Structure formats: C-alpha cells, structure tokens
Amino acid sequence: MDTPRSDREIVKQVIQRYAQFKPSHGDIRLDPVFDETQNRYALMQVGWDRGRRVRGNLIYVTLQDDRVWIEYDGMEQGITDDLIAAGIPPERIVLAFLPESQTAGLNFGGE
C-alpha cells in the first residue's frame, strides 16, 4: 500500500474513533475535519458547557515530508500510541507541538 495513502487512512480512522466519544459534560459535539488535498486532519469540539461556548481543536495532524506531524494533541491519553498501533512507524511521527530539545530520545509505544 502507498505510504501517504496508508497514513491518511490511519489518521482518519483514529480521528473518527475519537469523534465517537461523548464529552462527559455539556452539550458538545465532536466534528472530524479532513482536508485530503492539503493533508490536514482535525477533530473539533463545538457546543455549550455551563452557559459558555466551547469551540476549538482537540487534534490537529498534518502529513508532510513522508511524516505524520502531530501539530496539536488535546486528548487525555494522546493519539501517538493509537497511530503506532494502527501501523504508523514511530520514527515517522513528529511531535510538532514540542520543541526538538524535548523530543530527543523519546520512545513511543513502550519501546
């Protein structure tokens, strides 16, 4: 299978799985947003909680330079292990939300 196509399908599958969750409080929906032309994938939260508007990214992933860039990960457990379990090699995942100095020597998936 073509790597970028495979990465795209894995990222979409993981985000769609998260989109099935129901937030523990408030009237909030989770919307997956996929831009396959630009290889941008997000999970948005939109709604109301305790009289306040809730909106924003929970996940934002981009595919570029044959890597999966996790630009933002607002999930409690993080999505990295899910991406690895689904078949994306850890060495091709970039935690773009952290400075390079903090990612040196990180091991994913309990390695």
C-alpha positions, 0 to 999 in steps of 0.5 A, spaced: 500 500 500 502 507 498 505 510 504 501 517 504 495 513 502 496 508 508 497 514 513 491 518 511 487 512 512 490 511 519 489 518 521 482 518 519 480 512 522 483 514 529 480 521 528 473 518 527 474 513 533 475 519 537 469 523 534 465 517 537 466 519 544 461 523 548 464 529 552 462 527 559 459 534 560 455 539 556 452 539 550 458 538 545 459 535 539 465 532 536 466 534 528 472 530 524 475 535 519 479 532 513 482 536 508 485 530 503 488 535 498 492 539 503 493 533 508 490 536 514 486 532 519 482 535 525 477 533 530 473 539 533 469 540 539 463 545 538 457 546 543 455 549 550 458 547 557 455 551 563 452 557 559 459 558 555 461 556 548 466 551 547 469 551 540 476 549 538 481 543 536 482 537 540 487 534 534 490 537 529 495 532 524 498 534 518 502 529 513 508 532 510 515 530 508 513 522 508 511 524 516 505 524 520 506 531 524 502 531 530 501 539 530 496 539 536 494 533 541 488 535 546 486 528 548 487 525 555 491 519 553 494 522 546 493 519 539 501 517 538 500 510 541 493 509 537 497 511 530 503 506 532 498 501 533 494 502 527 501 501 523 504 508 523 512 507 524 514 511 530 520 514 527 515 517 522 511 521 527 513 528 529 511 531 535 510 538 532 507 541 538 514 540 542 520 543 541 526 538 538 530 539 545 524 535 548 523 530 543 530 527 543 530 520 545 523 519 546 520 512 545 513 511 543 509 505 544 513 502 550 519 501 546 
